[in-house]
Amino acid sequence: MPPQDVTEAFDLLVDSMPQGIDRMDEVVTYFEHTYIRGRRLRGRGDSCNYREASFPIELWNQHAAGLAGIARTTNCVEG
């Protein structure tokens, strides 16, 4: 998935998840803070103010590598 579409796709995935799964909100929050948006800045009225994620989308997204035919994993080395 192109990096510019990841945040919207994450939001759609979260919105479509079944409710009532024990502690799922903690898992979603972890992924959001670590890989998608980062933590929301305090004292900001606008919901679009976030710190950078611990691992920004551009760092881990493999869309361009897939299009270029580059191996996206190290499985070939592990074999």
DOTI-22076 format. One record per residue (C-alpha): chain; x, y, z. Coordinates in steps of 0.5 Angstrom, whole numbers, plus 500, padded with zeros to 3 digits. Example, Ala and Ser with C-alpha at 12.3 -4.5 7.8 and 13.67 -1.06 7.14 Angstrom:
residues 2
<site><unit>A</unit><east>525</east><north>491</north><up>516</up></site>
<site><unit>A</unit><east>527</east><north>498</north><up>514</up></site>
end
This chain:
residues 79
<site><unit>A</unit><east>500</east><north>500</north><up>500</up></site>
<site><unit>A</unit><east>503</east><north>507</north><up>498</up></site>
<site><unit>A</unit><east>505</east><north>511</north><up>504</up></site>
<site><unit>A</unit><east>500</east><north>516</north><up>503</up></site>
<site><unit>A</unit><east>495</east><north>511</north><up>504</up></site>
<site><unit>A</unit><east>497</east><north>508</north><up>510</up></site>
<site><unit>A</unit><east>494</east><north>513</north><up>515</up></site>
<site><unit>A</unit><east>487</east><north>512</north><up>512</up></site>
<site><unit>A</unit><east>487</east><north>505</north><up>511</up></site>
<site><unit>A</unit><east>489</east><north>504</north><up>519</up></site>
<site><unit>A</unit><east>483</east><north>508</north><up>521</up></site>
<site><unit>A</unit><east>478</east><north>504</north><up>516</up></site>
<site><unit>A</unit><east>481</east><north>498</north><up>519</up></site>
<site><unit>A</unit><east>480</east><north>500</north><up>526</up></site>
<site><unit>A</unit><east>473</east><north>503</north><up>525</up></site>
<site><unit>A</unit><east>471</east><north>496</north><up>522</up></site>
<site><unit>A</unit><east>474</east><north>492</north><up>528</up></site>
<site><unit>A</unit><east>468</east><north>488</north><up>532</up></site>
<site><unit>A</unit><east>467</east><north>492</north><up>539</up></site>
<site><unit>A</unit><east>468</east><north>488</north><up>546</up></site>
<site><unit>A</unit><east>474</east><north>485</north><up>544</up></site>
<site><unit>A</unit><east>478</east><north>485</north><up>551</up></site>
<site><unit>A</unit><east>484</east><north>490</north><up>551</up></site>
<site><unit>A</unit><east>484</east><north>491</north><up>543</up></site>
<site><unit>A</unit><east>484</east><north>498</north><up>544</up></site>
<site><unit>A</unit><east>491</east><north>497</north><up>548</up></site>
<site><unit>A</unit><east>493</east><north>494</north><up>541</up></site>
<site><unit>A</unit><east>491</east><north>499</north><up>537</up></site>
<site><unit>A</unit><east>493</east><north>505</north><up>541</up></site>
<site><unit>A</unit><east>500</east><north>501</north><up>541</up></site>
<site><unit>A</unit><east>500</east><north>501</north><up>533</up></site>
<site><unit>A</unit><east>498</east><north>508</north><up>532</up></site>
<site><unit>A</unit><east>503</east><north>511</north><up>537</up></site>
<site><unit>A</unit><east>509</east><north>507</north><up>534</up></site>
<site><unit>A</unit><east>508</east><north>506</north><up>527</up></site>
<site><unit>A</unit><east>502</east><north>511</north><up>524</up></site>
<site><unit>A</unit><east>501</east><north>517</north><up>528</up></site>
<site><unit>A</unit><east>505</east><north>518</north><up>534</up></site>
<site><unit>A</unit><east>502</east><north>521</north><up>540</up></site>
<site><unit>A</unit><east>497</east><north>527</north><up>540</up></site>
<site><unit>A</unit><east>501</east><north>533</north><up>543</up></site>
<site><unit>A</unit><east>497</east><north>536</north><up>549</up></site>
<site><unit>A</unit><east>494</east><north>542</north><up>550</up></site>
<site><unit>A</unit><east>492</east><north>543</north><up>542</up></site>
<site><unit>A</unit><east>485</east><north>544</north><up>540</up></site>
<site><unit>A</unit><east>486</east><north>541</north><up>533</up></site>
<site><unit>A</unit><east>486</east><north>533</north><up>533</up></site>
<site><unit>A</unit><east>491</east><north>533</north><up>527</up></site>
<site><unit>A</unit><east>497</east><north>535</north><up>532</up></site>
<site><unit>A</unit><east>501</east><north>529</north><up>533</up></site>
<site><unit>A</unit><east>508</east><north>527</north><up>535</up></site>
<site><unit>A</unit><east>512</east><north>523</north><up>530</up></site>
<site><unit>A</unit><east>511</east><north>516</north><up>530</up></site>
<site><unit>A</unit><east>517</east><north>512</north><up>534</up></site>
<site><unit>A</unit><east>518</east><north>508</north><up>527</up></site>
<site><unit>A</unit><east>515</east><north>513</north><up>521</up></site>
<site><unit>A</unit><east>511</east><north>510</north><up>516</up></site>
<site><unit>A</unit><east>516</east><north>512</north><up>511</up></site>
<site><unit>A</unit><east>521</east><north>507</north><up>515</up></site>
<site><unit>A</unit><east>518</east><north>501</north><up>515</up></site>
<site><unit>A</unit><east>513</east><north>501</north><up>509</up></site>
<site><unit>A</unit><east>515</east><north>497</north><up>503</up></site>
<site><unit>A</unit><east>511</east><north>499</north><up>497</up></site>
<site><unit>A</unit><east>516</east><north>502</north><up>493</up></site>
<site><unit>A</unit><east>521</east><north>496</north><up>494</up></site>
<site><unit>A</unit><east>515</east><north>491</north><up>492</up></site>
<site><unit>A</unit><east>514</east><north>495</north><up>486</up></site>
<site><unit>A</unit><east>522</east><north>495</north><up>484</up></site>
<site><unit>A</unit><east>522</east><north>488</north><up>485</up></site>
<site><unit>A</unit><east>527</east><north>488</north><up>491</up></site>
<site><unit>A</unit><east>526</east><north>483</north><up>497</up></site>
<site><unit>A</unit><east>522</east><north>486</north><up>502</up></site>
<site><unit>A</unit><east>524</east><north>481</north><up>508</up></site>
<site><unit>A</unit><east>531</east><north>477</north><up>509</up></site>
<site><unit>A</unit><east>527</east><north>470</north><up>508</up></site>
<site><unit>A</unit><east>532</east><north>469</north><up>503</up></site>
<site><unit>A</unit><east>538</east><north>470</north><up>508</up></site>
<site><unit>A</unit><east>535</east><north>465</north><up>513</up></site>
<site><unit>A</unit><east>534</east><north>460</north><up>508</up></site>
end
